Amino acid sequence: MAVGAWSWLQDREPHFAHEEAVYANKARSWLDDTPDAGWGLYRPIGLPALGRLALTLHNDVGALRVVALLLSLFTLTTVYLVAAQWMSRRRAVVVVLLLLSGLGFLRRVPEFLNDIGSTGLLLIVVFLLVRAQEKRHSRALLVFPFVVLAAFYLRYGIVGNMLAITLAAVLAYGPRAWGAERRRIAFAAIVLGVGLLPHFIYAFEKTGSPLGLILWATDQAERTFIGDGLLYYIAIFPYRLAGDLGAIVMAAGLVAVFAAVRRVRRFRQGNGSDRQVDDRRTIFLGTTAVLTCVILGFATDGEPRFIYLPVILLTILGVTAIANRVGPWASPVLLSIALLAAVTTLATMQVVGHGAMPGPERLGDSTRPVAQQLASDGPCLIVTGYEPEMGWYSGCDAVTYSQFRKMTPPADTAIHFVLFERGRLQPGRTALKRLIDGRETSVRTICTSGSVGDATVITLR
């Protein structure tokens, strides 16, 4: 179903939008030295590295979108395997179907982004911590730092997730339980330090601080005020994250967390009892979900793709809670939920394909044809408010108008100012005249069918 959804949605959005184009440009720049238009040092290198491998096989949009499919399949498989360890294989299938049917998740399945893949790695991190406490499996903490490093280099934003996971682990299991693992924790800390050392050195060279790139990435958040991301998550919880059906299951999971907390506070089960183990795990997963939303809600702007991990954890807890609640009727009830989730996935595909995706694609109907007409065999620079996608489809370097004001215009380079009828981040007449600085120009209009209208292209001679 995931492959079918990915394939069908490709026809609804066959062209790169802003975020995808940024990573695609970097991947292509490593392949053939074309400009990495729109790339910022604060972005992680993991996804472009995967994209570079894909472009070696086939240099086009489709190859990079296949990377997105593989990352989605990796995360869905991880969800199944982890859920099967904590529940049963049949219940794990229900969890996967619910995740796939959610609007927030399915919307990003066809796109060349890093959020879904990094979520799969974070779920492995959570699983390893649970395994270290429940099974006293020493190798879990030995593997832990390597998974964290893979997730970090795929997406720097997992720092907030890791903070939430760490705090939740201490709250759920207690400092004393982790103190018993101090040697393995020390090993994990050393491996993490060594693995992050290249990043810290590079960040210090570029920003003057080992944490400069991470803080820079946080500064890119399009927040109206600090905490507006959290208000957004509260407003959309849980429907916009998981759809109608998934919302009910997530809500059941959240209720199960509160029930587990009450039991732990009111009763003293014997050490190692099944009830105590289940309650501690429930508290850990639920606390991780809540703290992730809170921490990321203050650190960044709100986006459903930033909090896939809470969706997964609360869905797992919700399926478990519903199955336990209905008792002997668990099998038919969960089968009904699974069938509804499968049908919902088909409906969500329609919502995404005909509702959520046409927005970016309508923008592409303006930017793409203009960029393709500006493609050149020689060096070229496009100045526009849509620099990543214009850079990808033209092969030129591309910058915003504010960036162009701060730079020295490159010599022997065709420079094009692109102004759309309803474009963003564009200068007025006076500011544009200053940018031209008395140089000779040629002007042409390129008609488009996109959402920002026709383009006026001013080429400096």
Buried (B, 14 or more C-beta within 10 A) or exposed (E): BBEEBBEBBBEBBBBBBBBBBBBBBBBBBBBEEBBBBBBEEBBBBBBBBBBBBBBEEEBEBEBBBBBBBEBBBBBBEBBBBBBBBBBBEBBBBBBBBBBBBBBBBBBBBBBBBBBBBBBBBBBBBBBBBBBBBBEEBEEBBBBBBEBBBBBBBBBBBBBBBBBBBBBBBBBBBEEEBBEEBEEBBEBBEEBBEEBBEEBBEBBBEEBEEBBBBBEBBBEEBEBEEEEBBBEBBEEBBBBBBBBBBBBBBBBBBBBBBEBBBEBBEEEEBEEEEEEBBBBBBBBBBBBBBBBBBBBBBBBBBBBBBBBBBBBBBBBBBBBBBBBEEEEEEBEEBBEEBBEBBEEBBEEBBEBBBEEBBBEBBEBBBBBBBBBEBBEEEEBBBBBBBBBBBBBBBBBBBBBBBEEBEEEEEEEEBBBBBBBBBEBEEBBEEEEBEEBEEEEEEEEEEBEBEBBBBBBBBBBBE
